[in-house]
């Protein structure tokens, strides 16, 4: 008699009902599971336990590069006193950005273009500093997404919300949402 059967017999006063045998058999089956089976069940439960956290992250935009862009940019333009362009290329893609600024007020617009038509997309990575909480903080965000079929994605004009400086960009190749490689230089 197994330990599980002995516990069951003691708990039921020695009675052998059909329900009792089914429970004992289930207990015996869990005792014979291998390490991999038990590990898989535990990991499955942990994944389900983390589901509410993942949903919260997606809804609030926490931890995503685009999350910072919502606080840093809004639709609109400024009256500029300086203008420059930044043109970045990565194998099969191009990112072009026009940056206008006056002091710490910034306005951007531009496009990303897939030039290879090979199924891989292109996005633009922006890096800039914002002044919040009495300090300058560096933010990096991705903006625009051109599909891998020769598509061009235009965006802007956007203007900054907090004081901003040092806006630079670079082109990055993507595939199914993953960044594969970026231009080695910020422009």
C-alpha positions in Angstrom: 0.0 0.0 0.0 1.3 3.4 -0.9 1.7 6.2 1.6 -1.1 8.1 -0.2 -3.4 5.1 0.2 -2.6 4.7 3.8 -3.4 8.4 4.5 -6.7 8.0 2.6 -7.6 4.8 4.5 -6.9 6.5 7.8 -8.9 9.5 6.9 -11.9 7.5 5.7 -11.9 4.9 8.4 -10.9 2.1 6.0 -13.8 2.6 3.7 -13.1 1.9 0.0 -15.5 3.9 -2.0 -15.2 4.6 -5.7 -14.5 8.2 -5.0 -11.8 7.3 -2.6 -10.0 5.1 -5.1 -10.1 7.8 -7.8 -8.5 10.3 -5.4 -5.9 7.8 -4.3 -5.1 7.0 -8.0 -4.8 10.7 -8.8 -2.4 11.1 -5.8 -0.3 8.2 -6.9 -0.1 9.6 -10.5 1.2 12.9 -9.2 3.8 11.1 -7.1 5.1 9.3 -10.3 5.4 12.5 -12.4 8.9 13.3 -13.5 10.8 16.4 -12.6 10.1 17.9 -16.0 6.4 17.5 -15.7 6.3 19.1 -12.3 8.5 22.0 -13.4 6.3 22.6 -16.5 3.2 22.7 -14.3 4.8 25.2 -11.9 6.0 27.4 -14.7 2.6 27.4 -16.3 1.0 28.5 -13.0 3.7 31.2 -12.7 3.0 32.5 -16.2 -0.7 32.7 -15.4 0.1 34.5 -12.1 2.1 37.1 -14.0 -0.7 37.8 -16.6 -2.3 40.7 -14.6 1.2 42.3 -14.3 1.7 42.0 -18.1 -1.7 43.5 -18.8 -1.0 46.4 -16.5 2.3 47.1 -18.2 0.7 47.1 -21.6 -2.2 49.3 -20.5 0.0 51.9 -18.7 2.8 51.8 -21.2 5.3 51.1 -18.4 8.7 49.9 -19.6 8.1 50.5 -23.3 10.0 53.1 -25.4 6.8 54.5 -26.7 5.6 55.1 -23.1 8.1 58.0 -22.8 7.0 59.6 -26.1 3.4 60.2 -24.8 4.7 62.3 -22.0 7.4 64.1 -24.1 5.7 64.9 -27.3 2.3 66.3 -28.5 1.0 67.2 -32.0 1.9 70.7 -33.1 4.7 73.0 -34.2 6.8 75.9 -32.7 8.0 79.2 -34.1 11.6 78.0 -34.8 14.7 80.0 -35.0 17.0 77.1 -36.0 16.4 74.1 -38.3 18.5 71.1 -39.2 18.0 67.8 -40.9 19.2 64.3 -39.9 19.4 61.6 -42.5 20.3 58.0 -41.4 20.7 54.9 -43.5 20.9 51.2 -42.5 21.0 48.4 -45.0 17.6 48.4 -46.6 16.2 51.4 -44.8 16.3 55.2 -44.4 15.2 57.5 -41.6 14.9 61.3 -42.2 14.1 63.9 -39.5 13.7 67.6 -39.6 14.4 69.2 -36.2 13.4 72.8 -35.5 14.2 74.5 -32.2 14.2 77.8 -30.2 15.9 77.5 -26.9 14.5 74.4 -25.2 11.4 74.2 -27.5 11.7 71.5 -30.2 9.6 70.5 -33.2 10.2 67.3 -35.3 8.7 65.7 -38.3 10.0 63.2 -40.8 9.7 59.7 -42.3 11.0 56.2 -42.3 11.3 54.3 -45.6 11.9 50.7 -46.5 14.3 50.7 -49.5 15.0 47.0 -49.8 11.4 45.6 -50.1 12.7 42.4 -48.5 10.1 41.8 -45.8 12.2 43.6 -43.1 10.9 46.9 -41.8 12.4 50.2 -40.7 11.9 52.4 -37.7 13.6 55.5 -36.3 15.2 55.6 -32.9 15.2 59.0 -31.2 17.4 60.0 -28.3 17.0 63.3 -26.5 17.3 64.9 -23.0 14.3 66.3 -21.1 14.3 68.5 -18.0 12.0 67.2 -15.3 12.2 67.1 -11.6 15.1 69.6 -11.6 17.4 67.4 -13.7 18.1 66.4 -17.3 17.1 62.8 -18.2 18.0 61.0 -21.4 15.1 59.3 -23.2 15.1 56.9 -26.2 12.0 56.1 -28.2 11.1 54.5 -31.5 8.9 56.4 -33.9 7.5 55.4 -37.3 7.3 51.9 -38.7 7.7 51.2 -42.4 6.7 47.7 -43.4 9.1 45.5 -45.4 7.3 46.1 -48.8 8.8 49.5 -49.8 6.4 51.4 -47.5 7.1 54.9 -46.3 5.7 56.1 -42.9 5.4 59.9 -42.4 5.0 61.3 -39.0 4.8 64.7 -37.3 4.8 67.5 -36.7 5.3 66.9 -33.0 6.5 69.4 -30.4 8.0 68.8 -27.1 6.1 69.0 -23.8 9.0 69.4 -21.2 12.1 71.5 -21.9 14.2 69.4 -24.3 17.7 69.4 -25.9 20.1 67.2 -27.9 17.6 65.5 -30.3 19.4 62.9 -32.5 18.1 60.0 -34.6 19.2 56.8 -36.3 17.5 54.3 -38.6 16.9 50.7 -37.4 15.9 47.5 -39.2 13.1 45.5 -37.8 11.5 42.1 -38.3 8.2 41.2 -36.6 8.6 43.9 -34.0 12.2 43.1 -33.1 15.1 45.5 -33.6 17.7 43.7 -35.7 20.3 46.4 -36.1 20.7 50.2 -36.1 22.9 52.7 -37.9 26.1 52.8 -35.8 26.0 56.7 -35.7 23.5 59.0 -34.2 22.6 61.8 -36.6 
